[in-house]
Amino acid sequence: MTLAAQTILAVPPFPGGKPYPVVLSAAGGESHVRSATAEQILAALRQHRVGGPFWAPDDPWTIAQESVTGSADDPLMLLSAIAGKRVCLNGEGAFAALADRAPGAPETEAIIAALVERHLVQNVAYADPFTGQPTSALDLIETLASWRRLIDANRPIAAAFGFAHWKRDTVDPLLWGGRPVPFRSSHLAELNRLPKGASVAVWKSRVPADFLAALDSGPWRVLEVEDGFIRSAGLGADCVPPLSIVVDDLGVHYDPTRPCRLEAMLASDDFSTDLLTRARALRNWLVREGISKYGISTGSALPRPGGTKRHILVVGQVEDDRSVLFGSPTVRSNFDLLRRVRALAPDAHLVYRPHPDVEAGHRKGAIPKREALAIADSIDPSSPISALIGMVDEVHVMTSLAGFEALLQCKTVTTHGVPFFAGWGLTRDLAMTPDRRRPGCTRDALAAAVLLVYPRYLDPLTNLPCNAEIMIMRLLSGVKRQNDALVPMRRFLGWTKRAMKQLPNGQ
C-alpha cells in the first residue's frame, strides 16, 4: 500500500537527481521509524504546501481552481482534498469517499484523516532521500519543505549568465525552479530580449564589462551568484565545480558599499535557539575536522617555528578578485599587506600564506620569495589553512575568508579591508565598516547566517540540494564532483605558468 505515499511524498525531479527511494512497504512488520499520526502529517503538508508535483506549473497547492476532477483511484485527488479543493471523482476507487465533499467540513476532514492513516501511515516506511536510512514522514516532509522554498525562490529566474559549462551541472539543481535553468551566453542581444523586471541570475566576474554595465543599469532584477563558503575539495581555478553557492537579490557579501542579504540577516539577529545550537555544533565539527573552503586538513598540529614569539598568519589573496577590489579600499596588494602587518607587529613571527589560486599559477598576486622573506619570517603555501590558523595566535587579512575561518577557531582576527565578517564586534577592524553593521553578533550567529541560512548546498552523491551537514559528510567520506579530464589539464597549465615565471628573464 505505497502508491499513494509514493505519489504524495515524491522527490522533485531535480536535474541529475539520484535520490534513494523514500517510500517503502512495511507490510511485513519490518522495523521502521514511526511515521507520525495522520493529523500530524496533514498539518505538516498544509503548513509547508508540499505533496504531489508541487514544483509543477499546475501545482495542486497554488492552482486557482476551487474544484478538481479526476479518477477516484488517483492519489492526487486525496492531495487536492488535503489542499482544500472540492474533488469531483469519476467511477469507484480508493478515494471515492471524497467525492463532492465540502472543503473544510468536519465530515470531510474526518474522511481525509482516515485516508491519510490508511495510505500514508499504515504499512508504510519512509527513508531519507540522501542516505536511504529510515526516517519519519515528518522529517521527509521537512526535507520537501526545504526544496519547496528553494524552488519557489528560483521560479522567477528568466535567464542565467556567466556560468561556465564545467560548473553548470552542479549549479543547475540549486537554481532549478521546476523547469530547465535558462543558461544563456553573455551577449547584450540575449540580455535585451528579456522583459523589464525579469529576474536574472549572474556570475558577475564571468561576464564582459559592457554586459555587466548594461545589466546593472537596466530594468532587470539581478540575482548575484557566487561560490559558497565551504565550496569543494579542490580549487575553482582548477575547474573543480562548487558544491555550494550563494544567491543574493540585494547585493553580494563581498561588496560592503551596498547592502546584501547576509548583512541583513546578521543585522536582524533573528536566529532561533535551535538554529544557534545547530550552528555551534557545525562550527565545532568544522574545527575538529579541519574543514575549510577548499578542502579538509589531515595530519597533526603544526609546530611553532618562532618558538615563544607571538605568531601571526598573514593571508594573501587574488589581487584582482572582486572581494579585494570592492572590499579593501586602502590595502590592495599582498606585499602592502605584509608590510603593514610587520609595521604593526615588529617583533612577531610572521607566516605568509599565498592564495592557492595564485600559488597554482592561475591568478594575480604573487610575491617573489626573496621579497616576501625580507618581511615575513616564513612562507607556507602548502599546509592546510585550518592547521595554520590553529598554530598561530592571530590572523591578518584584507578580506580573505580565512579570517572567518579563524573566528570559528576563536582566534584574534585583524581586518585591513571590509569583509562580511567585519564590523560585528568580533574582529579588530582597521578600515571603516558600514554603519549598517553594529557590534553584538556572536560567533554562533555568524556561523548560522554564513553556513546554514545564506548558502545553498549540493549533495555530490545524489545531486540533490541538501543542508550543510550532508555536504560536509560527503566531503569527509571522499565523495567528489569534478571533470577527471579537465581538472588535471588545468593543474598542468598552472604548473607551466609557475615554471615559466621562474625562468631567467622570463624565457
C-alpha positions in Angstrom: 0.0 0.0 0.0 2.6 2.5 -1.1 1.2 4.0 -4.3 -0.5 6.9 -2.6 2.6 7.6 -0.4 4.9 7.4 -3.4 2.7 9.9 -5.3 2.1 12.3 -2.5 5.5 12.3 -0.8 7.6 12.4 -4.1 11.0 13.8 -4.5 11.2 16.6 -7.1 12.9 15.6 -10.4 16.0 17.9 -9.8 18.4 17.8 -12.8 20.6 14.8 -12.5 19.0 13.8 -9.2 19.5 10.3 -7.9 17.6 10.0 -4.6 17.3 6.9 -2.6 13.7 5.6 -2.6 11.8 7.4 0.1 8.7 5.3 0.4 8.9 1.6 1.3 6.5 -1.1 2.2 6.5 -2.1 5.9 3.7 -4.6 5.5 6.0 -7.5 6.7 6.4 -5.9 10.0 9.9 -4.6 9.4 11.4 -2.2 11.9 11.0 1.4 10.8 10.6 4.9 12.2 7.1 5.6 13.2 5.6 7.9 10.5 3.6 10.1 12.9 -0.1 10.4 13.2 -2.4 11.2 10.3 -3.3 14.5 12.0 0.4 15.5 12.2 1.1 14.6 8.6 -2.0 16.6 7.5 -0.8 19.6 9.4 2.7 19.4 8.1 1.6 19.0 4.5 -0.7 22.0 4.8 1.8 24.2 6.6 4.6 23.6 4.0 2.3 23.2 1.0 4.2 20.1 -0.2 3.0 16.9 -1.7 2.5 15.7 -5.2 4.1 17.7 -8.0 4.5 20.9 -6.0 7.2 22.0 -8.4 4.9 21.9 -11.5 3.0 24.8 -13.1 -0.3 23.1 -12.1 0.9 22.8 -8.5 -2.1 21.5 -6.6 -1.4 23.9 -3.8 -1.4 27.1 -5.9 -3.8 26.5 -8.8 -6.8 28.8 -8.7 -9.5 26.2 -9.3 -11.8 25.6 -6.4 -12.6 22.1 -7.6 -10.6 19.3 -9.3 -11.9 16.4 -11.4 -10.2 13.1 -11.7 -10.2 9.4 -11.1 -11.3 8.0 -7.8 -8.1 5.9 -7.9 -5.8 8.8 -8.3 -3.8 9.6 -5.1 -3.6 13.3 -6.3 -7.3 13.5 -5.6 -6.5 12.9 -1.9 -3.8 15.6 -2.1 -6.3 18.0 -3.7 -8.7 17.4 -0.9 -5.9 18.0 1.6 -5.1 21.3 -0.2 -8.7 22.4 0.3 -10.2 21.7 -3.1 -13.6 20.1 -3.8 -12.9 16.9 -5.7 -15.2 15.6 -8.5 -14.4 11.9 -9.0 -15.0 9.5 -11.9 -16.0 6.0 -11.0 -15.3 4.0 -7.9 -11.9 3.7 -6.2 -9.8 4.1 -3.1 -10.7 7.8 -2.7 -14.4 7.7 -3.8 -15.5 8.7 -0.3 -14.1 12.2 -1.0 -16.5 12.8 -4.0 -18.0 16.3 -3.9 -17.4 16.8 -0.2 -17.4 20.4 1.1 -13.8 21.5 1.8 -13.1 22.1 5.5 -16.3 20.5 6.8 -15.8 18.3 9.8 -17.1 15.2 8.0 -14.7 15.9 5.1 -11.8 16.3 7.5 -12.6 13.0 9.1 -12.6 11.2 5.8 -9.3 12.8 4.8 -7.7 11.8 8.1 -8.9 8.3 7.7 -7.5 8.1 4.2 -4.1 9.5 5.3 -4.0 7.0 8.1 -4.7 4.1 5.6 -2.4 5.2 2.8 0.4 7.3 4.4 0.7 5.7 7.8 -0.3 2.0 7.9 2.2 -0.4 6.4 4.4 2.4 5.0 8.0 3.1 5.9 9.9 6.2 4.9 13.6 6.6 4.1 15.9 9.6 3.8 16.5 10.6 0.2 20.2 11.3 0.8 21.1 8.2 2.8 18.4 5.6 2.4 18.2 5.3 6.1 14.9 5.0 8.0 13.2 8.4 8.7 9.8 9.6 9.7 7.1 11.1 7.5 7.5 14.4 9.3 11.3 14.5 8.7 10.7 13.7 5.0 8.1 16.5 4.8 10.6 18.9 6.3 13.1 18.0 3.5 10.3 18.5 0.9 9.6 21.9 2.6 13.2 23.0 2.2 13.0 22.1 -1.5 9.7 24.0 -1.8 11.4 27.1 -0.5 14.3 26.7 -2.9 12.1 26.0 -5.9 9.8 29.0 -5.2 12.9 31.3 -4.9 14.1 30.0 -8.3 10.8 30.3 -10.2 11.4 33.9 -11.3 14.7 33.2 -12.9 14.3 34.2 -16.6 18.0 33.8 -17.6 21.3 32.8 -16.1 24.6 34.4 -17.4 28.3 33.9 -16.7 28.1 30.2 -15.7 31.0 28.2 -17.2 30.0 24.9 -18.8 32.0 22.8 -16.3 30.1 24.5 -13.5 26.5 24.1 -14.8 25.9 20.5 -13.8 26.3 21.3 -10.1 24.7 24.7 -10.2 21.7 23.5 -12.2 19.9 21.8 -9.3 20.5 24.8 -7.0 18.8 27.2 -9.4 16.1 24.8 -10.7 12.6 26.1 -10.4 10.6 23.3 -11.9 11.9 23.8 -15.5 15.4 23.8 -17.0 17.7 26.6 -15.9 17.9 29.1 -18.8 21.6 29.4 -19.1 22.5 32.0 -21.8 25.7 33.3 -23.4 26.7 36.7 -22.1 25.8 38.8 -25.1 23.9 42.1 -25.0 21.4 40.8 -27.5 20.4 37.9 -25.1 20.0 40.4 -22.3 17.9 42.8 -24.3 15.5 40.1 -25.2 14.4 39.8 -21.6 11.2 41.7 -20.4 11.5 44.6 -18.0 11.6 43.4 -14.4 12.7 39.9 -15.3 14.9 38.1 -12.7 18.5 37.4 -14.0 21.0 35.1 -12.2 24.5 36.2 -13.0 28.1 35.3 -12.0 29.4 38.8 -12.4 33.1 38.0 -12.5 32.5 35.9 -15.6 30.6 38.3 -17.9 32.1 41.2 -20.0 32.3 44.7 -18.6 29.8 46.1 -21.2 27.3 43.4 -20.4 27.7 44.0 -16.7 27.2 47.7 -17.1 24.1 47.2 -19.1 22.7 44.7 -16.6 23.4 46.9 -13.5 21.8 50.0 -15.2 18.9 48.1 -16.8 15.3 47.3 -15.8 16.0 43.8 -14.5 16.1 42.2 -11.1 19.7 40.9 -10.5 20.4 37.8 -8.5 24.1 37.7 -8.0 25.6 34.2 -7.7 28.9 33.3 -6.1 30.8 30.4 -4.5 29.7 29.4 -1.0 32.0 29.4 2.0 32.5 25.6 2.1 33.0 25.0 -1.6 34.7 21.8 -2.7 37.6 19.5 -2.3 39.8 21.4 -4.8 40.2 24.8 -6.4 37.7 26.6 -8.6 40.7 27.8 -10.6 41.3 24.2 -11.4 37.7 23.9 -12.7 36.6 21.9 -9.7 32.9 22.7 -9.6 31.3 24.3 -6.5 29.2 22.2 -4.1 27.8 25.4 -2.6 26.7 28.8 -3.9 25.0 31.9 -2.6 22.3 33.8 -4.4 21.7 37.4 -3.4 19.0 39.7 -4.7 20.3 42.8 -2.8 24.0 42.8 -3.5 26.7 40.3 -2.6 28.5 39.6 0.6 32.0 40.8 -0.6 30.8 44.3 -1.6 30.4 46.4 1.6 29.4 49.5 -0.4 25.8 48.3 -0.6 23.5 46.0 1.5 23.2 42.3 0.9 21.1 39.5 2.3 23.8 38.2 4.5 24.3 41.5 6.1 20.6 41.9 6.6 20.4 38.5 8.4 23.2 39.4 10.7 21.8 42.9 11.5 18.3 41.4 12.3 19.8 38.9 14.8 16.7 36.8 14.2 18.1 33.3 15.0 16.2 30.7 16.9 17.8 28.8 19.8 17.6 25.6 17.7 19.4 27.3 14.8 22.2 28.7 17.1 22.6 25.2 18.7 22.9 23.7 15.3 25.4 26.4 14.2 27.5 25.8 17.3 27.6 22.0 16.6 28.6 22.7 13.0 31.3 25.2 14.0 32.8 22.6 16.4 32.6 19.9 13.7 34.4 22.1 11.1 37.2 23.0 13.5 37.6 19.4 14.7 37.8 18.0 11.1 39.9 20.9 9.8 37.4 21.8 7.0 38.0 24.9 5.0 36.6 26.4 1.8 38.7 24.2 -0.5 39.3 21.0 1.5 40.0 19.1 4.6 43.0 19.1 6.8 44.8 15.9 7.5 47.7 15.2 9.9 48.8 16.5 13.3 49.1 20.1 14.6 51.8 22.2 13.1 54.9 23.2 15.1 55.5 26.8 16.0 58.6 27.9 14.1 59.1 31.1 16.1 59.2 29.4 19.5 57.6 31.6 22.2 57.1 34.6 19.9 53.7 35.8 19.0 52.8 34.1 15.7 50.7 36.0 13.1 49.3 34.5 9.9 49.2 36.9 7.0 46.8 35.6 4.3 47.4 36.6 0.7 44.6 36.9 -1.8 44.0 37.2 -5.6 44.7 40.9 -6.1 42.2 41.4 -8.9 39.5 39.5 -7.1 36.2 41.4 -6.7 36.3 41.0 -3.0 39.6 42.9 -2.9 38.6 45.5 -5.4 35.3 46.2 -3.6 36.2 45.4 0.0 39.7 46.6 0.6 40.0 50.3 -0.5 43.3 51.0 1.3 45.3 47.8 1.1 45.1 46.1 -2.3 48.3 44.1 -2.7 49.7 41.2 -0.8 53.0 43.0 -0.5 51.5 46.1 1.1 49.5 43.8 3.5 52.7 42.1 4.6 54.5 45.5 5.1 51.6 46.8 7.1 51.4 43.8 9.4 55.2 44.0 10.0 54.9 47.6 11.0 52.1 46.8 13.4 54.0 43.8 14.9 57.7 44.3 14.5 58.6 41.6 17.0 56.1 38.9 15.9 56.9 35.8 13.9 55.0 36.4 10.6 53.9 33.4 8.5 52.8 34.4 5.0 50.3 32.2 3.2 49.9 32.8 -0.6 46.5 32.3 -2.0 46.1 28.8 -3.5 44.9 30.1 -6.9 47.9 32.4 -7.1 50.2 29.6 -5.9 48.7 27.3 -8.6 49.7 29.9 -11.3 46.2 30.9 -12.3 45.7 34.3 -10.8 47.4 37.7 -9.9 49.1 38.4 -6.6 52.4 36.5 -6.4 55.2 38.0 -4.4 58.8 36.9 -5.3 60.0 34.7 -2.5 63.0 36.9 -1.7 60.8 40.0 -1.3 58.3 38.1 0.8 61.1 36.8 3.2 62.5 40.2 3.5 59.4 41.0 5.6 57.9 37.7 6.7 59.7 35.1 8.7 58.4 32.2 6.7 56.2 31.3 3.8 53.8 28.4 4.0 52.0 27.7 0.7 51.0 24.1 1.3 49.9 23.4 4.9 46.2 23.2 5.4 44.8 26.6 6.2 42.9 25.3 9.1 46.1 23.9 10.6 47.9 27.1 10.1 45.2 29.0 11.8 45.3 26.6 14.7 49.0 27.1 15.1 49.1 30.9 15.2 47.9 33.5 17.8 46.5 36.0 15.3 45.3 36.2 11.7 45.5 39.3 9.5 43.5 39.6 6.2 42.3 42.1 3.7 39.0 40.3 3.0 40.0 36.7 3.0 37.6 34.0 4.1 40.5 32.7 6.3 39.5 35.5 8.7 36.1 34.0 9.1 37.6 30.5 9.5 39.9 31.9 12.2 36.8 33.3 14.0 35.4 29.8 14.0 38.5 28.7 15.9 38.2 31.7 18.3 41.4 33.3 17.1 42.1 37.1 17.2 41.4 38.5 13.7 42.5 41.8 12.3 40.9 43.0 9.0 42.7 45.5 6.8 39.7 45.7 4.4 35.9 45.3 5.0 35.0 41.6 4.7 31.5 40.4 5.5 32.6 39.4 9.0 34.0 42.8 9.9 32.0 45.4 11.9 30.1 43.0 14.1 32.3 43.3 17.2 34.2 40.0 16.6 37.3 41.5 14.8 39.8 44.3 15.1 38.9 46.4 12.0 41.5 48.9 10.6 39.1 50.1 7.8 35.8 51.9 8.1 32.9 49.5 8.3 29.3 50.4 7.2 27.0 52.0 9.7 24.6 49.2 8.8 26.7 46.9 10.9 26.7 47.0 14.7 28.8 45.1 17.3 27.0 42.4 19.3 27.0 39.5 16.9 28.1 36.2 18.4 30.2 33.6 16.7 27.3 31.2 16.6 25.0 33.8 15.0 27.7 34.5 12.4 28.1 30.8 11.7 24.3 30.3 11.5 23.9 33.0 8.9 27.1 32.3 6.9 27.0 28.5 6.9 23.3 27.5 7.4 21.0 30.2 6.1 22.7 32.2 3.3 24.3 29.4 1.1 22.8 26.6 -0.9 24.5 23.2 -0.9 24.5 20.2 -3.3 25.0 16.6 -2.3 27.6 15.3 -4.8 26.3 11.7 -4.4 22.6 12.2 -5.1 22.8 15.5 -6.9 20.1 16.9 -4.7 20.1 20.2 -2.9 20.9 19.4 0.7 21.9 21.0 4.0 25.4 21.9 5.1 25.7 18.7 7.2 25.0 16.4 4.3 27.5 18.1 2.1 30.2 18.1 4.8 29.6 14.4 5.4 30.2 13.7 1.7 33.4 15.7 1.8 34.7 13.7 4.8 33.8 10.4 3.1 35.7 11.4 0.0 32.9 11.9 -2.4 33.9 14.5 -5.1 32.4 16.1 -8.2 34.8 17.1 -11.0 35.7 16.5 -14.6 38.5 13.9 -14.5 40.0 15.2 -17.8 39.6 19.0 -17.3 40.9 19.3 -13.7 44.3 17.7 -14.4 44.7 19.8 -17.5 44.1 23.0 -15.6 46.5 21.9 -12.9 49.2 21.2 -15.5 48.6 24.7 -17.1 49.0 26.3 -13.7 52.3 24.4 -13.1 53.5 25.5 -16.5 52.8 29.2 -15.7 54.7 28.9 -12.4 57.6 27.2 -14.1 57.8 29.9 -16.8 57.9 32.7 -14.2 60.9 31.1 -12.6 63.0 31.1 -15.8 65.7 33.8 -16.1 64.4 36.9 -17.9 61.0 35.2 -18.3 62.5 32.9 -21.1 
